[in-house]
Amino acid sequence: MTKKFNRRSFIGYISATLATSLFLKACGDSPSTITENNGNNSTDSGSSSETFKIAIALPGVITDGGWNQSGYEGVKKAAEKLNAEMIYVENVAQPDQTETLSDFARKGYDLVVGHGGQFDAAIQQVASQFPDTFFLGVNGNIAGENYASVTTNYFQVGYLAGVVAGLMTKTNKVAYLTGLSFKGTNLQGRAFELGAKSVNSSVEVVISYTGDFNDIAKGKEAALALISTGVDVIYHLLDNAAPAVLQTAQEKGIYAVGNTTDQLDIAPKAVLTSAVQDVGGAIAYVANLVKNNQVKGEKYILGIDNPEITKLGRLNDVLPEKVKQKVEETQQEMLAGKLKFADCSEGSQEKVCIK
């Protein structure tokens, strides 16, 4: 069963079903909401007769080919595997986060997911009001009695991306380009910087923000601005704007490193590799724990020892053999526990340290 709503009809749907529901504010983005019933009203034998229900609030659209699509597909995968019902809302703006998460909880969803570190504050705000609901922040940095965060080990893949960039730059100037500044995005950039400087002490790493993960024009404009300053490798953490950045790099004859999915095919002359982070698989991992009452209020980190979730994507043939060998050596050090990372932030300044 699939139902599709815009923001206004979603409000009416929830209000009619549950009188105490909190109204979502109407906004210009008009996010769409879809409910999918992947099973029936029964679950595995020995468990509750009620259908397990999962909801996810997404900051962008599920067709972005990256962050939001991966989150949606992860929840869908989990719902299919757990014979669960799922619902998702796209384009949830920051001012609407607490209301959206609260409405899901009031509707009786067992697991409510905020897809991005920008949902951390909203989750912490609403979780105590709904003790029977478990909240999950993806790429967040939170943990509590009935909420947790799950991340891929972006320290590892960010560092590896930096190793590639540091060895491939000719101008000794590379960049990390993302949408917004919060702890998760900043730490990934710091890991990239650490990796680049580990193999190239002369490299300068520029960290830049577009102000929006999805604005294609802003992504392209930012890429062009970086290239004009001499940057010749760009590592991005963007959603809908990612293809524009990668294709701009290709058009201008510089290199790039993809993120979230294997993005080599988007710009095959520019993309050196990709920091593949199957956030959908990470969500499904925690959803299974919630369903089986095994979840804990902690920070779940899934690294390259879970290669089905976190890994480097295909390596471009343009990479010299010595670069490929260095990447492999670095990965082996991580897997052997010889190269570990820690969040050593001080106050408002995010830092990554090698343990």
LINTA-V552260 format. One record per residue. N is the residue number from 0. RES is the residue in one letter. PSI is psi in whole degrees, -180 to 180 (* if undefined). Layout:
BEGIN
n=N res=RES psi=PSI
n=N res=RES psi=PSI
END
This chain:
BEGIN
n=0 res=M psi=126
n=1 res=T psi=130
n=2 res=K psi=139
n=3 res=K psi=135
n=4 res=F psi=152
n=5 res=N psi=179
n=6 res=R psi=-42
n=7 res=R psi=-43
n=8 res=S psi=-28
n=9 res=F psi=-40
n=10 res=I psi=-47
n=11 res=G psi=-39
n=12 res=Y psi=-49
n=13 res=I psi=-40
n=14 res=S psi=-39
n=15 res=A psi=-33
n=16 res=T psi=-35
n=17 res=L psi=107
n=18 res=A psi=-27
n=19 res=T psi=5
n=20 res=S psi=147
n=21 res=L psi=131
n=22 res=F psi=137
n=23 res=L psi=141
n=24 res=K psi=136
n=25 res=A psi=141
n=26 res=C psi=168
n=27 res=G psi=-26
n=28 res=D psi=-23
n=29 res=S psi=63
n=30 res=P psi=145
n=31 res=S psi=150
n=32 res=T psi=133
n=33 res=I psi=135
n=34 res=T psi=133
n=35 res=E psi=130
n=36 res=N psi=109
n=37 res=N psi=1
n=38 res=G psi=-144
n=39 res=N psi=-159
n=40 res=N psi=27
n=41 res=S psi=154
n=42 res=T psi=-165
n=43 res=D psi=150
n=44 res=S psi=142
n=45 res=G psi=-6
n=46 res=S psi=-178
n=47 res=S psi=150
n=48 res=S psi=-10
n=49 res=E psi=146
n=50 res=T psi=133
n=51 res=F psi=136
n=52 res=K psi=133
n=53 res=I psi=137
n=54 res=A psi=147
n=55 res=I psi=134
n=56 res=A psi=125
n=57 res=L psi=139
n=58 res=P psi=-16
n=59 res=G psi=-152
n=60 res=V psi=154
n=61 res=I psi=1
n=62 res=T psi=21
n=63 res=D psi=-6
n=64 res=G psi=13
n=65 res=G psi=-120
n=66 res=W psi=-56
n=67 res=N psi=-39
n=68 res=Q psi=-41
n=69 res=S psi=-41
n=70 res=G psi=-45
n=71 res=Y psi=-47
n=72 res=E psi=-32
n=73 res=G psi=-44
n=74 res=V psi=-40
n=75 res=K psi=-42
n=76 res=K psi=-44
n=77 res=A psi=-41
n=78 res=A psi=-40
n=79 res=E psi=-43
n=80 res=K psi=-36
n=81 res=L psi=7
n=82 res=N psi=46
n=83 res=A psi=167
n=84 res=E psi=143
n=85 res=M psi=156
n=86 res=I psi=147
n=87 res=Y psi=152
n=88 res=V psi=129
n=89 res=E psi=163
n=90 res=N psi=44
n=91 res=V psi=112
n=92 res=A psi=158
n=93 res=Q psi=-41
n=94 res=P psi=-18
n=95 res=D psi=0
n=96 res=Q psi=-50
n=97 res=T psi=-39
n=98 res=E psi=-41
n=99 res=T psi=-47
n=100 res=L psi=-40
n=101 res=S psi=-41
n=102 res=D psi=-40
n=103 res=F psi=-45
n=104 res=A psi=-43
n=105 res=R psi=-30
n=106 res=K psi=-7
n=107 res=G psi=19
n=108 res=Y psi=134
n=109 res=D psi=-39
n=110 res=L psi=124
n=111 res=V psi=123
n=112 res=V psi=130
n=113 res=G psi=116
n=114 res=H psi=80
n=115 res=G psi=150
n=116 res=G psi=-21
n=117 res=Q psi=-9
n=118 res=F psi=-4
n=119 res=D psi=-52
n=120 res=A psi=-40
n=121 res=A psi=-42
n=122 res=I psi=-47
n=123 res=Q psi=-32
n=124 res=Q psi=-40
n=125 res=V psi=-20
n=126 res=A psi=-43
n=127 res=S psi=-21
n=128 res=Q psi=-17
n=129 res=F psi=74
n=130 res=P psi=-19
n=131 res=D psi=-2
n=132 res=T psi=140
n=133 res=F psi=131
n=134 res=F psi=143
n=135 res=L psi=125
n=136 res=G psi=122
n=137 res=V psi=130
n=138 res=N psi=28
n=139 res=G psi=-173
n=140 res=N psi=49
n=141 res=I psi=156
n=142 res=A psi=141
n=143 res=G psi=-170
n=144 res=E psi=-44
n=145 res=N psi=33
n=146 res=Y psi=154
n=147 res=A psi=174
n=148 res=S psi=153
n=149 res=V psi=135
n=150 res=T psi=153
n=151 res=T psi=164
n=152 res=N psi=81
n=153 res=Y psi=-13
n=154 res=F psi=-47
n=155 res=Q psi=-53
n=156 res=V psi=-31
n=157 res=G psi=-42
n=158 res=Y psi=-45
n=159 res=L psi=-39
n=160 res=A psi=-39
n=161 res=G psi=-39
n=162 res=V psi=-47
n=163 res=V psi=-48
n=164 res=A psi=-43
n=165 res=G psi=-32
n=166 res=L psi=-23
n=167 res=M psi=-15
n=168 res=T psi=141
n=169 res=K psi=-23
n=170 res=T psi=-6
n=171 res=N psi=33
n=172 res=K psi=114
n=173 res=V psi=167
n=174 res=A psi=150
n=175 res=Y psi=120
n=176 res=L psi=122
n=177 res=T psi=-178
n=178 res=G psi=-64
n=179 res=L psi=158
n=180 res=S psi=107
n=181 res=F psi=175
n=182 res=K psi=-46
n=183 res=G psi=-45
n=184 res=T psi=-40
n=185 res=N psi=-40
n=186 res=L psi=-36
n=187 res=Q psi=-38
n=188 res=G psi=-39
n=189 res=R psi=-36
n=190 res=A psi=-40
n=191 res=F psi=-45
n=192 res=E psi=-42
n=193 res=L psi=-43
n=194 res=G psi=-43
n=195 res=A psi=-43
n=196 res=K psi=-17
n=197 res=S psi=-24
n=198 res=V psi=-8
n=199 res=N psi=96
n=200 res=S psi=-15
n=201 res=S psi=-7
n=202 res=V psi=142
n=203 res=E psi=131
n=204 res=V psi=118
n=205 res=V psi=130
n=206 res=I psi=125
n=207 res=S psi=149
n=208 res=Y psi=137
n=209 res=T psi=-20
n=210 res=G psi=-3
n=211 res=D psi=130
n=212 res=F psi=-19
n=213 res=N psi=-14
n=214 res=D psi=109
n=215 res=I psi=-43
n=216 res=A psi=-42
n=217 res=K psi=-37
n=218 res=G psi=-47
n=219 res=K psi=-43
n=220 res=E psi=-43
n=221 res=A psi=-41
n=222 res=A psi=-45
n=223 res=L psi=-40
n=224 res=A psi=-42
n=225 res=L psi=-44
n=226 res=I psi=-36
n=227 res=S psi=-20
n=228 res=T psi=0
n=229 res=G psi=0
n=230 res=V psi=132
n=231 res=D psi=6
n=232 res=V psi=127
n=233 res=I psi=125
n=234 res=Y psi=121
n=235 res=H psi=157
n=236 res=L psi=80
n=237 res=L psi=168
n=238 res=D psi=-101
n=239 res=N psi=-25
n=240 res=A psi=-9
n=241 res=A psi=-49
n=242 res=P psi=-36
n=243 res=A psi=-40
n=244 res=V psi=-46
n=245 res=L psi=-42
n=246 res=Q psi=-33
n=247 res=T psi=-41
n=248 res=A psi=-44
n=249 res=Q psi=-43
n=250 res=E psi=-34
n=251 res=K psi=2
n=252 res=G psi=29
n=253 res=I psi=-180
n=254 res=Y psi=166
n=255 res=A psi=162
n=256 res=V psi=126
n=257 res=G psi=176
n=258 res=N psi=152
n=259 res=T psi=-59
n=260 res=T psi=168
n=261 res=D psi=110
n=262 res=Q psi=20
n=263 res=L psi=-40
n=264 res=D psi=-18
n=265 res=I psi=-39
n=266 res=A psi=76
n=267 res=P psi=-18
n=268 res=K psi=-13
n=269 res=A psi=-39
n=270 res=V psi=115
n=271 res=L psi=-40
n=272 res=T psi=-175
n=273 res=S psi=144
n=274 res=A psi=87
n=275 res=V psi=122
n=276 res=Q psi=96
n=277 res=D psi=79
n=278 res=V psi=-28
n=279 res=G psi=-43
n=280 res=G psi=-35
n=281 res=A psi=-40
n=282 res=I psi=-45
n=283 res=A psi=-36
n=284 res=Y psi=-48
n=285 res=V psi=-36
n=286 res=A psi=-40
n=287 res=N psi=-39
n=288 res=L psi=-41
n=289 res=V psi=-46
n=290 res=K psi=-36
n=291 res=N psi=16
n=292 res=N psi=36
n=293 res=Q psi=1
n=294 res=V psi=150
n=295 res=K psi=154
n=296 res=G psi=79
n=297 res=E psi=178
n=298 res=K psi=111
n=299 res=Y psi=125
n=300 res=I psi=120
n=301 res=L psi=113
n=302 res=G psi=-160
n=303 res=I psi=-6
n=304 res=D psi=-5
n=305 res=N psi=71
n=306 res=P psi=-16
n=307 res=E psi=-13
n=308 res=I psi=-44
n=309 res=T psi=126
n=310 res=K psi=170
n=311 res=L psi=143
n=312 res=G psi=-166
n=313 res=R psi=142
n=314 res=L psi=132
n=315 res=N psi=142
n=316 res=D psi=-17
n=317 res=V psi=-18
n=318 res=L psi=126
n=319 res=P psi=157
n=320 res=E psi=-36
n=321 res=K psi=-31
n=322 res=V psi=-44
n=323 res=K psi=-41
n=324 res=Q psi=-40
n=325 res=K psi=-40
n=326 res=V psi=-46
n=327 res=E psi=-43
n=328 res=E psi=-42
n=329 res=T psi=-41
n=330 res=Q psi=-41
n=331 res=Q psi=-36
n=332 res=E psi=-40
n=333 res=M psi=-46
n=334 res=L psi=-31
n=335 res=A psi=-3
n=336 res=G psi=11
n=337 res=K psi=-16
n=338 res=L psi=102
n=339 res=K psi=158
n=340 res=F psi=154
n=341 res=A psi=146
n=342 res=D psi=110
n=343 res=C psi=39
n=344 res=S psi=146
n=345 res=E psi=110
n=346 res=G psi=-125
n=347 res=S psi=1
n=348 res=Q psi=114
n=349 res=E psi=133
n=350 res=K psi=152
n=351 res=V psi=133
n=352 res=C psi=152
n=353 res=I psi=129
n=354 res=K psi=*
END
